[in-house]
Amino acid sequence: MGKIVIDGDNLKLDEIESVAYKLSEVELSSRSKTKIQKSRALLKKLLKQGKRIYGVNTGFGSLSDIDIKDKDLSNLQMNMIRSHCTGVGEPFSEDIVRAMMLLRANVLAKGYSGVRVELVEFLIKLLNERIHPFIPSQGSVGASGDLAPLSHLASVIIGEGKAYYKGKLLPSKEIFKNAGLSPLTLEAKEGIALINGTQTMTAIASLSLLRTERLIDTADLAGAMTLDALKGSIDPFDEKIHNVRPYEGQKLSASRIKKFIEDSELWNSHRGKLKIQDSYSLRCMPQVHGAIRETLKFIRGILEIEINSATENPLIFSDEGEILSGGNFHGEPIALVSDFMGIALTELGNISERRIERLMNPNLNEGLPAFLSKNPGLESGLMLTHVTAASLASENRTLSHPASVDNIPISADQEDHVSMGVTSARKAMKILENTERIISIELLCASQALDLRKPLKSSPLIEKILKMIRKKVPFIEKDRMLDQDIEEIFKLIHSPEWKKLIIF
């Protein structure tokens, strides 16, 4: 993907991914420059007329009744950034920071902020120069915007924060000196325009969604491999069943799982000879995976709106000549869908863990050796991989309790309902990482089980995938350390080669 041109209205989720991971460059559209200039001109005009504007010539939050003198308007914005840098904890990763920077620039590009064009271009310059602010991951309640994390971002713009540059964490002033840049002094409204919004939680949720959409495709594959290894029935994946309960996600997962197993020697060898029905974790994969697909479709719709929305306060409507105070900074839409994503991912991990148990258990695995060991008793085989999967699934269940239902009033009770959206998004990303590893463990176990079924082979497509896995993880002939095997598959499922094979 080439240079991303932003105008505040047309940013796509895959463009966020391209900027975050592939370091694509960003450019401000000429149309946006015109809108930004009109908004700035109206702000200056109204200030000259003596209009009282929240956060511009008044204090913030519960201090909004205090008027600020004209000579102090710049100091007000600079002080806001300094005082709001209260984040704690581990810093956000580079990809999340880049997504945050892009999303904040896109909000300013809409032309409702009243900032100078120079400010937006400077933020984009930092992104293109790969100067990534140090942003602690904890400290936002997601109501009056993601104030603390976005303040740490803005602190670099004014030359008072820290950033990563060429692999080193340095004071921004030192980075600017080396890069031939000068920090900006914020003018009226520019501080609040930089930090009032949902760009932290939206960045995390957007990147998590894109990974989750790929993981559900991998989960279909892992489930198909387990189904074939356990001599399961393909009948529950017949399209006639799913056409009479026509959820698109359910129909898609059913058709994919069926396609993965098509022409399997192993399945043909027991066709019509075994039990009438399989367990729910096998038979109901389309219903569970499909429900997760429907959830992700809903989440995508919310995020596609949010990434191109004006989420600050106050908003400047230059065509109408108005400045209005409202609550678009409130993170409730993203908080709710982030919690929903975490719940959906927890269920994806739960059903995968149940399938892993069936592969391990000699009472359930249709004649495979206990724990898929060639010498059970003397050797434990993959016994502890299931323990790890169970541990991760349990952790997910704890993490999937929604943060969005919590509320702690702040700012002297002026901000008396908050979203906790960053907490929701951070939890969802952790649940995602855990579930990616659960699915990796299922792939490890299903591969071992299919190899133990030889000389009968699975389908041509699954055999191709097995070959790819075996290049990284050899068949387990005898007990060995398996942590690296899990990590190798975890890395493999994120590779472009894997994506080409499993997405159709």
C-alpha positions as CSV (number, residue, x, y, z in Angstrom):
1,M,0.0,0.0,0.0
2,G,1.3,3.4,-0.9
3,K,1.1,6.7,0.9
4,I,-2.1,7.1,2.9
5,V,-3.9,10.4,2.3
6,I,-6.2,11.4,5.2
7,D,-9.2,13.8,5.0
8,G,-11.0,12.8,8.2
9,D,-13.8,11.0,6.4
10,N,-12.4,8.1,4.4
11,L,-9.8,6.3,6.5
12,K,-10.1,2.5,6.3
13,L,-9.2,-0.2,8.8
14,D,-6.6,-1.8,6.5
15,E,-4.9,1.6,6.1
16,I,-4.6,1.8,9.9
17,E,-2.9,-1.6,9.8
18,S,-0.6,-0.5,6.9
19,V,0.6,2.6,8.9
20,A,0.9,0.7,12.2
21,Y,2.8,-2.4,10.9
22,K,4.1,-1.6,7.5
23,L,5.1,2.0,8.3
24,S,3.3,3.5,5.4
25,E,3.6,7.2,5.1
26,V,0.8,9.6,5.6
27,E,-0.2,12.9,3.9
28,L,-2.9,15.5,4.7
29,S,-5.3,16.1,1.8
30,S,-5.6,19.6,0.3
31,R,-9.4,19.5,1.0
32,S,-8.6,19.0,4.7
33,K,-6.3,21.9,4.8
34,T,-9.1,24.2,3.6
35,K,-11.5,22.8,6.2
36,I,-8.9,23.2,9.0
37,Q,-8.2,26.8,8.0
38,K,-11.9,27.7,7.9
39,S,-12.4,26.2,11.4
40,R,-9.3,28.1,12.7
41,A,-10.5,31.4,11.2
42,L,-13.9,31.1,12.9
43,L,-12.3,30.3,16.3
44,K,-10.1,33.4,16.1
45,K,-13.1,35.6,15.0
46,L,-15.2,34.4,17.9
47,L,-12.4,34.9,20.4
48,K,-11.9,38.4,19.1
49,Q,-15.6,39.0,19.7
50,G,-15.2,38.0,23.3
51,K,-17.2,34.7,23.1
52,R,-16.7,32.4,26.1
53,I,-15.6,29.0,24.7
54,Y,-15.1,25.9,26.9
55,G,-11.4,24.8,27.2
56,V,-10.3,27.8,25.1
57,N,-10.7,30.7,27.4
58,T,-12.1,28.8,30.3
59,G,-10.7,26.2,32.6
60,F,-11.3,22.4,32.1
61,G,-13.7,20.0,33.7
62,S,-15.1,21.3,37.0
63,L,-12.9,24.4,36.5
64,S,-14.9,25.4,33.4
65,D,-16.4,28.4,35.3
66,I,-13.1,30.1,35.6
67,D,-12.3,32.6,32.8
68,I,-8.8,32.8,31.3
69,K,-7.3,36.0,30.1
70,D,-6.3,36.4,26.4
71,K,-2.6,36.6,27.3
72,D,-2.8,33.2,29.0
73,L,-4.6,31.2,26.3
74,S,-1.4,29.5,25.0
75,N,-0.2,28.8,28.6
76,L,-3.6,27.2,29.3
77,Q,-3.1,24.7,26.5
78,M,0.5,24.0,27.3
79,N,-0.3,23.5,31.0
80,M,-3.1,21.2,30.1
81,I,-0.7,18.8,28.3
82,R,1.8,18.9,31.2
83,S,-0.8,18.3,33.9
84,H,-2.5,15.5,32.1
85,C,0.6,13.4,31.5
86,T,-0.2,11.0,34.4
87,G,0.0,7.7,32.6
88,V,1.6,4.7,34.4
89,G,2.6,1.1,33.5
90,E,4.2,-0.5,30.5
91,P,4.3,1.7,27.4
92,F,2.1,0.9,24.4
93,S,3.8,-1.0,21.6
94,E,5.0,0.9,18.5
95,D,2.2,-0.3,16.3
96,I,-0.5,0.9,18.8
97,V,1.2,4.3,19.1
98,R,1.4,4.7,15.3
99,A,-2.3,3.8,15.0
100,M,-3.1,6.4,17.7
101,M,-1.1,9.1,15.9
102,L,-2.8,8.4,12.6
103,L,-6.3,8.4,14.2
104,R,-5.6,11.6,16.0
105,A,-4.4,13.3,12.8
106,N,-7.5,12.0,11.0
107,V,-9.8,13.6,13.6
108,L,-8.0,16.9,13.2
109,A,-8.2,16.6,9.4
110,K,-12.0,16.7,9.7
111,G,-11.9,20.4,10.3
112,Y,-13.9,20.7,13.5
113,S,-11.0,21.3,15.8
114,G,-10.0,24.9,15.3
115,V,-6.2,24.1,15.2
116,R,-3.6,25.3,12.8
117,V,-2.7,23.3,9.7
118,E,0.9,23.4,11.0
119,L,-0.1,21.3,14.0
120,V,-1.7,18.5,12.0
121,E,1.2,18.5,9.6
122,F,3.7,18.3,12.5
123,L,1.9,15.3,13.9
124,I,2.0,13.6,10.5
125,K,5.7,14.6,10.2
126,L,6.5,12.7,13.5
127,L,4.7,9.7,12.2
128,N,6.5,9.7,8.9
129,E,9.9,10.3,10.6
130,R,9.1,7.3,12.9
131,I,9.3,9.3,16.1
132,H,7.1,7.3,18.4
133,P,6.0,8.9,21.7
134,F,6.5,7.0,24.9
135,I,2.9,6.4,26.0
136,P,2.2,4.5,29.3
137,S,-0.7,2.1,28.9
138,Q,-2.6,2.8,32.1
139,G,-4.4,5.9,33.2
140,S,-7.4,6.5,31.0
141,V,-11.1,6.2,32.0
142,G,-12.2,6.8,28.5
143,A,-14.8,9.5,29.1
144,S,-13.5,13.0,28.4
145,G,-11.3,11.4,25.8
146,D,-8.2,9.2,26.4
147,L,-6.7,12.2,28.2
148,A,-3.6,10.8,29.8
149,P,-2.3,8.7,26.9
150,L,-3.0,11.4,24.3
151,S,-1.3,13.9,26.6
152,H,1.8,11.8,26.5
153,L,1.5,11.8,22.7
154,A,1.0,15.6,22.7
155,S,3.9,16.2,25.1
156,V,6.3,15.1,22.4
157,I,4.9,17.7,20.0
158,I,5.7,20.5,22.5
159,G,9.2,19.1,23.1
160,E,8.6,18.0,26.7
161,G,8.0,14.2,26.4
162,K,10.0,11.2,25.5
163,A,9.9,9.2,22.3
164,Y,11.5,6.2,20.6
165,Y,13.7,7.1,17.6
166,K,16.0,4.8,15.8
167,G,15.7,2.2,18.5
168,K,16.4,4.5,21.4
169,L,14.1,6.2,24.0
170,L,15.2,9.8,24.2
171,P,13.9,13.2,25.3
172,S,11.9,14.7,22.4
173,K,14.1,17.9,22.4
174,E,17.2,15.7,21.7
175,I,15.4,13.8,18.9
176,F,14.2,17.1,17.3
177,K,17.8,18.4,17.4
178,N,19.1,15.3,15.6
179,A,16.2,15.3,13.1
180,G,16.3,19.0,12.3
181,L,12.9,19.7,13.9
182,S,11.6,22.3,16.4
183,P,8.8,21.7,18.9
184,L,5.6,23.6,18.6
185,T,4.1,26.1,21.1
186,L,0.4,25.4,21.3
187,E,-2.0,28.2,20.6
188,A,-5.7,28.6,21.6
189,K,-7.6,25.3,21.7
190,E,-4.8,23.2,20.3
191,G,-4.1,21.3,23.6
192,I,-7.6,20.2,24.1
193,A,-7.9,19.3,20.4
194,L,-5.0,16.9,20.7
195,I,-6.2,15.0,23.7
196,N,-10.0,15.1,23.7
197,G,-11.0,11.8,21.9
198,T,-11.1,8.0,21.8
199,Q,-8.0,7.4,19.7
200,T,-6.2,5.2,22.2
201,M,-9.0,2.7,22.7
202,T,-9.9,2.9,19.0
203,A,-6.4,2.2,18.0
204,I,-6.2,-0.9,20.2
205,A,-9.6,-2.2,19.2
206,S,-9.0,-1.7,15.5
207,L,-5.7,-3.6,15.5
208,S,-7.2,-6.3,17.7
209,L,-10.2,-6.7,15.4
210,L,-8.1,-7.2,12.3
211,R,-6.1,-9.9,14.1
212,T,-9.3,-11.5,15.4
213,E,-10.8,-11.7,11.9
214,R,-7.8,-13.7,10.8
215,L,-7.8,-15.9,13.9
216,I,-11.4,-17.0,13.3
217,D,-10.2,-18.3,9.9
218,T,-7.4,-20.2,11.6
219,A,-9.8,-21.6,14.2
220,D,-11.9,-23.1,11.4
221,L,-8.8,-24.8,10.1
222,A,-7.7,-26.0,13.6
223,G,-11.2,-27.4,14.2
224,A,-11.3,-29.1,10.8
225,M,-8.0,-30.8,11.5
226,T,-9.2,-32.0,15.0
227,L,-12.5,-33.2,13.5
228,D,-10.6,-35.3,10.9
229,A,-8.1,-36.6,13.4
230,L,-11.0,-37.7,15.7
231,K,-12.9,-39.4,12.9
232,G,-15.7,-36.9,13.2
233,S,-18.7,-36.7,10.9
234,I,-18.9,-34.1,8.1
235,D,-22.7,-34.2,8.1
236,P,-23.2,-31.3,10.5
237,F,-21.5,-29.0,8.0
238,D,-24.0,-29.7,5.2
239,E,-25.2,-26.4,3.8
240,K,-28.9,-27.5,4.1
241,I,-28.6,-27.4,7.9
242,H,-27.2,-23.9,7.8
243,N,-29.6,-22.5,5.1
244,V,-32.5,-23.0,7.5
245,R,-30.7,-20.9,10.2
246,P,-29.2,-18.5,7.8
247,Y,-26.6,-16.5,9.7
248,E,-23.9,-15.6,7.2
249,G,-21.1,-16.3,9.7
250,Q,-22.5,-19.7,10.5
251,K,-22.8,-20.6,6.8
252,L,-19.3,-19.4,6.1
253,S,-17.6,-21.4,8.9
254,A,-19.6,-24.5,8.0
255,S,-18.6,-24.2,4.3
256,R,-14.9,-23.5,5.2
257,I,-14.6,-26.5,7.6
258,K,-16.3,-28.8,5.0
259,K,-13.9,-27.5,2.3
260,F,-10.9,-28.1,4.5
261,I,-11.9,-31.8,4.9
262,E,-13.0,-32.5,1.3
263,D,-11.3,-35.6,-0.2
264,S,-9.8,-36.7,3.1
265,E,-8.7,-40.3,2.9
266,L,-9.1,-40.5,6.7
267,W,-12.7,-39.3,6.6
268,N,-13.6,-41.6,3.7
269,S,-12.2,-44.6,5.6
270,H,-14.8,-44.4,8.4
271,R,-17.6,-42.7,6.5
272,G,-21.0,-44.1,7.8
273,K,-19.3,-46.5,10.2
274,L,-19.0,-44.6,13.4
275,K,-21.3,-42.9,15.9
276,I,-24.3,-40.9,14.7
277,Q,-23.4,-37.7,16.5
278,D,-20.2,-36.0,17.7
279,S,-19.7,-33.9,20.8
280,Y,-20.8,-30.2,20.6
281,S,-17.2,-28.9,20.4
282,L,-17.0,-30.7,17.0
283,R,-20.6,-30.7,15.8
284,C,-21.4,-27.1,16.8
285,M,-18.3,-25.4,15.4
286,P,-20.3,-23.5,12.7
287,Q,-22.8,-22.3,15.3
288,V,-20.1,-21.1,17.7
289,H,-17.5,-19.8,15.2
290,G,-20.3,-18.3,13.2
291,A,-21.7,-16.4,16.1
292,I,-18.2,-15.0,16.7
293,R,-18.1,-13.9,13.0
294,E,-21.4,-12.1,13.5
295,T,-20.0,-10.4,16.5
296,L,-16.9,-9.3,14.6
297,K,-19.1,-7.9,11.8
298,F,-20.9,-5.7,14.3
299,I,-17.7,-4.5,15.9
300,R,-16.2,-3.7,12.5
301,G,-19.3,-1.5,11.7
302,I,-18.8,0.5,14.9
303,L,-15.1,1.0,14.4
304,E,-15.6,2.1,10.8
305,I,-17.8,4.9,12.1
306,E,-15.5,5.8,15.0
307,I,-12.2,6.1,13.0
308,N,-13.8,8.9,10.9
309,S,-15.7,10.7,13.6
310,A,-15.1,14.0,15.3
311,T,-14.7,12.9,18.9
312,E,-13.6,16.0,20.7
313,N,-15.2,19.0,22.6
314,P,-16.0,21.7,21.8
315,L,-16.7,21.3,18.1
316,I,-16.4,24.1,15.6
317,F,-18.9,24.2,12.8
318,S,-17.4,26.7,10.4
319,D,-20.2,26.6,7.8
320,E,-22.8,27.4,10.5
321,G,-20.6,29.8,12.4
322,E,-21.1,27.9,15.6
323,I,-19.0,26.4,18.4
324,L,-20.9,23.7,20.4
325,S,-20.1,21.8,23.5
326,G,-21.2,18.2,23.7
327,G,-19.9,14.7,24.6
328,N,-18.5,13.0,21.5
329,F,-15.4,12.3,23.5
330,H,-17.2,9.6,25.5
331,G,-15.8,6.1,24.7
332,E,-19.0,4.1,25.3
333,P,-19.3,2.7,21.8
334,I,-15.7,1.4,21.7
335,A,-15.8,0.3,25.4
336,L,-18.9,-1.9,24.7
337,V,-17.6,-3.5,21.5
338,S,-14.2,-4.1,23.0
339,D,-15.8,-6.0,25.8
340,F,-17.9,-7.8,23.3
341,M,-14.7,-8.7,21.3
342,G,-13.1,-10.1,24.5
343,I,-16.2,-12.2,25.3
344,A,-16.2,-13.6,21.7
345,L,-12.5,-14.4,21.8
346,T,-12.9,-16.1,25.2
347,E,-15.6,-18.4,23.6
348,L,-13.3,-19.1,20.7
349,G,-10.6,-20.2,23.1
350,N,-13.1,-22.2,25.2
351,I,-14.3,-24.4,22.3
352,S,-10.8,-24.9,21.1
353,E,-9.7,-26.0,24.6
354,R,-12.5,-28.6,24.6
355,R,-11.3,-30.0,21.3
356,I,-7.8,-30.2,22.6
357,E,-9.1,-32.3,25.6
358,R,-10.7,-34.7,23.2
359,L,-7.5,-35.2,21.3
360,M,-5.6,-35.9,24.6
361,N,-8.1,-38.2,26.4
362,P,-7.9,-41.9,25.4
363,N,-11.6,-42.3,26.4
364,L,-12.6,-39.7,23.8
365,N,-10.0,-39.7,21.0
366,E,-11.2,-42.6,18.9
367,G,-8.2,-45.0,19.4
368,L,-5.3,-42.5,19.4
369,P,-2.7,-43.1,22.2
370,A,-3.1,-41.2,25.5
371,F,-1.9,-37.6,25.2
372,L,-0.8,-38.4,21.6
373,S,2.4,-40.0,23.0
374,K,4.0,-42.9,21.1
375,N,5.0,-44.4,24.4
376,P,2.4,-43.3,27.0
377,G,3.4,-43.9,30.6
378,L,7.1,-43.6,30.1
379,E,6.4,-40.4,28.2
380,S,3.8,-37.7,28.8
381,G,3.4,-36.6,25.2
382,L,1.3,-33.5,24.8
383,M,-0.4,-33.7,28.2
384,L,0.9,-30.4,29.5
385,T,0.0,-28.5,26.3
386,H,-3.6,-29.0,27.3
387,V,-2.8,-27.7,30.8
388,T,-1.4,-24.6,29.2
389,A,-4.5,-24.2,27.0
390,A,-6.8,-24.7,30.1
391,S,-4.7,-22.0,32.0
392,L,-5.1,-19.5,29.2
393,A,-8.8,-20.2,28.8
394,S,-9.3,-19.7,32.5
395,E,-7.4,-16.4,32.4
396,N,-9.6,-15.3,29.5
397,R,-12.7,-16.0,31.5
398,T,-11.5,-13.7,34.3
399,L,-10.4,-11.0,31.8
400,S,-13.7,-11.1,29.9
401,H,-15.7,-9.6,32.7
402,P,-16.7,-6.3,31.1
403,A,-14.9,-3.1,32.1
404,S,-17.6,-1.0,30.5
405,V,-20.1,-1.7,33.3
406,D,-17.8,-0.1,35.8
407,N,-18.0,3.6,36.7
408,I,-16.0,5.9,39.0
409,P,-17.0,9.5,38.8
410,I,-14.0,11.9,38.5
411,S,-13.2,15.6,38.2
412,A,-15.2,16.7,41.3
413,D,-18.2,14.7,39.9
414,Q,-18.4,16.8,36.7
415,E,-17.4,13.7,34.8
416,D,-19.8,11.4,36.6
417,H,-20.1,8.6,34.1
418,V,-17.1,7.1,32.3
419,S,-16.6,4.3,29.8
420,M,-13.4,2.6,30.9
421,G,-12.9,2.0,27.2
422,V,-9.1,1.7,27.2
423,T,-9.3,-1.0,29.9
424,S,-11.9,-2.8,27.8
425,A,-9.6,-2.6,24.7
426,R,-6.4,-3.6,26.5
427,K,-8.2,-6.6,28.0
428,A,-9.5,-7.6,24.6
429,M,-6.0,-7.5,23.2
430,K,-4.7,-9.7,26.0
431,I,-7.5,-12.2,25.5
432,L,-6.7,-12.2,21.8
433,E,-3.0,-13.1,22.5
434,N,-4.1,-15.9,24.8
435,T,-6.6,-17.3,22.3
436,E,-4.0,-17.2,19.5
437,R,-1.9,-19.4,21.7
438,I,-4.8,-21.8,22.5
439,I,-5.4,-22.2,18.8
440,S,-1.7,-22.7,18.2
441,I,-1.8,-25.5,20.8
442,E,-4.8,-27.1,19.0
443,L,-2.8,-27.0,15.7
444,L,0.2,-28.6,17.4
445,C,-2.0,-31.4,18.9
446,A,-4.1,-31.9,15.7
447,S,-1.0,-32.2,13.6
448,Q,0.4,-34.8,15.9
449,A,-2.9,-36.7,15.9
450,L,-3.1,-36.7,12.1
451,D,0.4,-38.0,11.7
452,L,-0.5,-40.8,14.1
453,R,-3.3,-41.8,11.8
454,K,-0.9,-42.5,8.9
455,P,-0.7,-44.1,6.4
456,L,-4.2,-42.6,6.0
457,K,-3.9,-39.0,4.9
458,S,-6.2,-36.0,5.5
459,S,-7.4,-33.8,2.7
460,P,-4.9,-32.4,0.1
461,L,-5.4,-28.9,1.7
462,I,-4.8,-30.0,5.2
463,E,-1.8,-32.1,4.1
464,K,-0.3,-29.0,2.5
465,I,-0.8,-27.1,5.8
466,L,0.7,-30.0,7.8
467,K,3.8,-29.8,5.6
468,M,4.1,-26.1,6.4
469,I,3.8,-26.8,10.1
470,R,6.3,-29.7,10.0
471,K,8.9,-27.3,8.5
472,K,8.8,-25.5,11.8
473,V,7.7,-28.2,14.2
474,P,8.8,-31.8,13.7
475,F,6.6,-34.7,14.7
476,I,7.0,-35.5,18.4
477,E,8.7,-38.9,18.5
478,K,9.6,-38.7,22.2
479,D,9.2,-36.2,25.0
480,R,10.8,-32.9,24.4
481,M,10.4,-29.3,25.5
482,L,7.3,-28.0,23.7
483,D,7.2,-24.3,24.6
484,Q,9.2,-23.4,21.4
485,D,6.9,-25.6,19.3
486,I,3.9,-23.6,20.5
487,E,5.7,-20.3,19.8
488,E,6.8,-21.5,16.3
489,I,3.2,-22.2,15.4
490,F,2.1,-18.9,17.0
491,K,4.5,-17.1,14.7
492,L,3.5,-19.2,11.7
493,I,-0.2,-18.3,12.0
494,H,0.7,-14.6,11.7
495,S,2.8,-15.1,8.5
496,P,1.7,-14.0,5.0
497,E,2.3,-17.6,3.8
498,W,-0.3,-18.9,6.3
499,K,-2.8,-16.3,5.3
500,K,-2.6,-17.3,1.6
501,L,-3.3,-20.9,2.4
502,I,-6.3,-20.6,4.9
503,I,-8.3,-17.6,3.5
504,F,-10.6,-18.5,0.7
